[in-house]
Amino acid sequence: MVTDDSRADFYSRFHEQLQNSQPWPGEYMFKFIFKKGSSSQHQLEEMFDSSGATINLKPSSKGAYISMSITTNMANPEAVIAIYKKVEQLQDVITL
């Protein structure tokens, strides 16, 4: 079970990793997996619609799942984390 404390600890560590991994603002790649035909695809695309993001889709070998890579410019680690927190609310999305 994921608690609020463990989630906060995760995002705190993730923030530090993001801060140290590259200069900000900078390009960042998000990767998600969801079932083919899921409404999550449309919802993810809408999140990045006005950002000028490059979105690439790749079906799994059996076609049951779709991998989505989204590359876009992000202002800072806080903006990246805000996206991941929004995606947590979507059903059937696996974040990589």
PyRosetta script that sets phi, psi and omega in degrees:
from pyrosetta import init, pose_from_sequence

init()
pose = pose_from_sequence("MVTDDSRADFYSRFHEQLQNSQPWPGEYMFKFIFKKGSSSQHQLEEMFDSSGATINLKPSSKGAYISMSITTNMANPEAVIAIYKKVEQLQDVITL")
pose.set_psi(1, 134.0)
pose.set_omega(1, 180.0)
pose.set_phi(2, -91.8)
pose.set_psi(2, 123.3)
pose.set_omega(2, 179.0)
pose.set_phi(3, -98.2)
pose.set_psi(3, 164.9)
pose.set_omega(3, 177.4)
pose.set_phi(4, -61.6)
pose.set_psi(4, -36.3)
pose.set_omega(4, 179.1)
pose.set_phi(5, -66.3)
pose.set_psi(5, -43.6)
pose.set_omega(5, -179.6)
pose.set_phi(6, -68.2)
pose.set_psi(6, -35.6)
pose.set_omega(6, 176.7)
pose.set_phi(7, -64.8)
pose.set_psi(7, -42.8)
pose.set_omega(7, 178.3)
pose.set_phi(8, -63.8)
pose.set_psi(8, -41.3)
pose.set_omega(8, 177.2)
pose.set_phi(9, -63.0)
pose.set_psi(9, -43.5)
pose.set_omega(9, 178.8)
pose.set_phi(10, -58.8)
pose.set_psi(10, -50.6)
pose.set_omega(10, -177.4)
pose.set_phi(11, -67.2)
pose.set_psi(11, -30.4)
pose.set_omega(11, 176.1)
pose.set_phi(12, -65.1)
pose.set_psi(12, -46.8)
pose.set_omega(12, 177.7)
pose.set_phi(13, -65.2)
pose.set_psi(13, -41.6)
pose.set_omega(13, -179.7)
pose.set_phi(14, -62.9)
pose.set_psi(14, -41.9)
pose.set_omega(14, 177.7)
pose.set_phi(15, -57.7)
pose.set_psi(15, -46.2)
pose.set_omega(15, 180.0)
pose.set_phi(16, -62.7)
pose.set_psi(16, -42.1)
pose.set_omega(16, 178.8)
pose.set_phi(17, -63.2)
pose.set_psi(17, -43.7)
pose.set_omega(17, 178.5)
pose.set_phi(18, -62.5)
pose.set_psi(18, -43.9)
pose.set_omega(18, -178.5)
pose.set_phi(19, -59.2)
pose.set_psi(19, -38.1)
pose.set_omega(19, -176.2)
pose.set_phi(20, -89.5)
pose.set_psi(20, -9.9)
pose.set_omega(20, -172.4)
pose.set_phi(21, -86.7)
pose.set_psi(21, -22.2)
pose.set_omega(21, -175.0)
pose.set_phi(22, -165.6)
pose.set_psi(22, 165.0)
pose.set_omega(22, 175.6)
pose.set_phi(23, -76.8)
pose.set_psi(23, 147.6)
pose.set_omega(23, 179.4)
pose.set_phi(24, -121.7)
pose.set_psi(24, 142.0)
pose.set_omega(24, -3.5)
pose.set_phi(25, -65.1)
pose.set_psi(25, 157.6)
pose.set_omega(25, -178.0)
pose.set_phi(26, -167.3)
pose.set_psi(26, 170.9)
pose.set_omega(26, 179.3)
pose.set_phi(27, -77.4)
pose.set_psi(27, 138.0)
pose.set_omega(27, -179.9)
pose.set_phi(28, -137.1)
pose.set_psi(28, 141.3)
pose.set_omega(28, 178.3)
pose.set_phi(29, -110.0)
pose.set_psi(29, 122.8)
pose.set_omega(29, 173.1)
pose.set_phi(30, -96.3)
pose.set_psi(30, 143.9)
pose.set_omega(30, 175.5)
pose.set_phi(31, -132.2)
pose.set_psi(31, 131.0)
pose.set_omega(31, -179.0)
pose.set_phi(32, -134.9)
pose.set_psi(32, 154.5)
pose.set_omega(32, 174.2)
pose.set_phi(33, -129.7)
pose.set_psi(33, 139.7)
pose.set_omega(33, 177.6)
pose.set_phi(34, -152.0)
pose.set_psi(34, 164.4)
pose.set_omega(34, 179.4)
pose.set_phi(35, -70.6)
pose.set_psi(35, 144.2)
pose.set_omega(35, 176.8)
pose.set_phi(36, -58.5)
pose.set_psi(36, 135.5)
pose.set_omega(36, 179.2)
pose.set_phi(37, 85.3)
pose.set_psi(37, 0.9)
pose.set_omega(37, -179.9)
pose.set_phi(38, -71.2)
pose.set_psi(38, 143.5)
pose.set_omega(38, 175.6)
pose.set_phi(39, -68.7)
pose.set_psi(39, -13.6)
pose.set_omega(39, 179.8)
pose.set_phi(40, -61.5)
pose.set_psi(40, -32.1)
pose.set_omega(40, 179.2)
pose.set_phi(41, -59.3)
pose.set_psi(41, -49.2)
pose.set_omega(41, -179.9)
pose.set_phi(42, -63.3)
pose.set_psi(42, -41.2)
pose.set_omega(42, -179.4)
pose.set_phi(43, -64.9)
pose.set_psi(43, -40.6)
pose.set_omega(43, 177.1)
pose.set_phi(44, -64.8)
pose.set_psi(44, -44.0)
pose.set_omega(44, 179.0)
pose.set_phi(45, -60.8)
pose.set_psi(45, -39.0)
pose.set_omega(45, 178.7)
pose.set_phi(46, -64.2)
pose.set_psi(46, -35.8)
pose.set_omega(46, 179.8)
pose.set_phi(47, -59.7)
pose.set_psi(47, -32.6)
pose.set_omega(47, -174.7)
pose.set_phi(48, -109.0)
pose.set_psi(48, 6.8)
pose.set_omega(48, -173.0)
pose.set_phi(49, -55.9)
pose.set_psi(49, -43.2)
pose.set_omega(49, -174.2)
pose.set_phi(50, -96.8)
pose.set_psi(50, 6.9)
pose.set_omega(50, -174.7)
pose.set_phi(51, -94.3)
pose.set_psi(51, -5.3)
pose.set_omega(51, -176.5)
pose.set_phi(52, 74.2)
pose.set_psi(52, 21.9)
pose.set_omega(52, -177.5)
pose.set_phi(53, -70.0)
pose.set_psi(53, 151.7)
pose.set_omega(53, 171.5)
pose.set_phi(54, -97.8)
pose.set_psi(54, 123.5)
pose.set_omega(54, -177.6)
pose.set_phi(55, -115.9)
pose.set_psi(55, 126.0)
pose.set_omega(55, 177.1)
pose.set_phi(56, -120.1)
pose.set_psi(56, 134.0)
pose.set_omega(56, 178.5)
pose.set_phi(57, -114.0)
pose.set_psi(57, 141.0)
pose.set_omega(57, 177.5)
pose.set_phi(58, -141.3)
pose.set_psi(58, 119.3)
pose.set_omega(58, 178.2)
pose.set_phi(59, -73.3)
pose.set_psi(59, 152.4)
pose.set_omega(59, 176.0)
pose.set_phi(60, -69.4)
pose.set_psi(60, 167.9)
pose.set_omega(60, -175.9)
pose.set_phi(61, -59.2)
pose.set_psi(61, -32.6)
pose.set_omega(61, 178.4)
pose.set_phi(62, -97.4)
pose.set_psi(62, -3.1)
pose.set_omega(62, 175.7)
pose.set_phi(63, 80.6)
pose.set_psi(63, 7.4)
pose.set_omega(63, -178.3)
pose.set_phi(64, -82.4)
pose.set_psi(64, -24.7)
pose.set_omega(64, -177.3)
pose.set_phi(65, -126.3)
pose.set_psi(65, 160.3)
pose.set_omega(65, 176.7)
pose.set_phi(66, -127.8)
pose.set_psi(66, 134.3)
pose.set_omega(66, 173.3)
pose.set_phi(67, -98.6)
pose.set_psi(67, 131.6)
pose.set_omega(67, 179.2)
pose.set_phi(68, -119.9)
pose.set_psi(68, 123.1)
pose.set_omega(68, 174.2)
pose.set_phi(69, -109.5)
pose.set_psi(69, 130.1)
pose.set_omega(69, -178.7)
pose.set_phi(70, -126.6)
pose.set_psi(70, 118.5)
pose.set_omega(70, 178.3)
pose.set_phi(71, -111.9)
pose.set_psi(71, 126.9)
pose.set_omega(71, -178.1)
pose.set_phi(72, -154.1)
pose.set_psi(72, 161.3)
pose.set_omega(72, 175.6)
pose.set_phi(73, -81.0)
pose.set_psi(73, 132.1)
pose.set_omega(73, 179.4)
pose.set_phi(74, -121.6)
pose.set_psi(74, 144.0)
pose.set_omega(74, -175.9)
pose.set_phi(75, -71.2)
pose.set_psi(75, -39.1)
pose.set_omega(75, -173.7)
pose.set_phi(76, -167.8)
pose.set_psi(76, 171.8)
pose.set_omega(76, 178.8)
pose.set_phi(77, -58.2)
pose.set_psi(77, -33.3)
pose.set_omega(77, 179.9)
pose.set_phi(78, -61.8)
pose.set_psi(78, -37.9)
pose.set_omega(78, 178.8)
pose.set_phi(79, -67.5)
pose.set_psi(79, -37.8)
pose.set_omega(79, 177.2)
pose.set_phi(80, -63.5)
pose.set_psi(80, -48.1)
pose.set_omega(80, -179.1)
pose.set_phi(81, -63.4)
pose.set_psi(81, -36.7)
pose.set_omega(81, 177.8)
pose.set_phi(82, -60.3)
pose.set_psi(82, -39.4)
pose.set_omega(82, 177.4)
pose.set_phi(83, -64.3)
pose.set_psi(83, -47.6)
pose.set_omega(83, 179.7)
pose.set_phi(84, -59.9)
pose.set_psi(84, -37.3)
pose.set_omega(84, 178.4)
pose.set_phi(85, -67.1)
pose.set_psi(85, -35.2)
pose.set_omega(85, 175.1)
pose.set_phi(86, -66.5)
pose.set_psi(86, -41.6)
pose.set_omega(86, -178.3)
pose.set_phi(87, -66.0)
pose.set_psi(87, -30.5)
pose.set_omega(87, 176.7)
pose.set_phi(88, -56.1)
pose.set_psi(88, -27.5)
pose.set_omega(88, -177.5)
pose.set_phi(89, -78.7)
pose.set_psi(89, -16.2)
pose.set_omega(89, -179.7)
pose.set_phi(90, -81.3)
pose.set_psi(90, 145.2)
pose.set_omega(90, 179.3)
pose.set_phi(91, -86.2)
pose.set_psi(91, 147.9)
pose.set_omega(91, 172.0)
pose.set_phi(92, 65.2)
pose.set_psi(92, 25.9)
pose.set_omega(92, 176.6)
pose.set_phi(93, -111.6)
pose.set_psi(93, 130.2)
pose.set_omega(93, 175.2)
pose.set_phi(94, -104.2)
pose.set_psi(94, 128.3)
pose.set_omega(94, 179.5)
pose.set_phi(95, -98.1)
pose.set_psi(95, 132.6)
pose.set_omega(95, 177.4)
pose.set_phi(96, -108.4)
pose.dump_pdb("model.pdb")
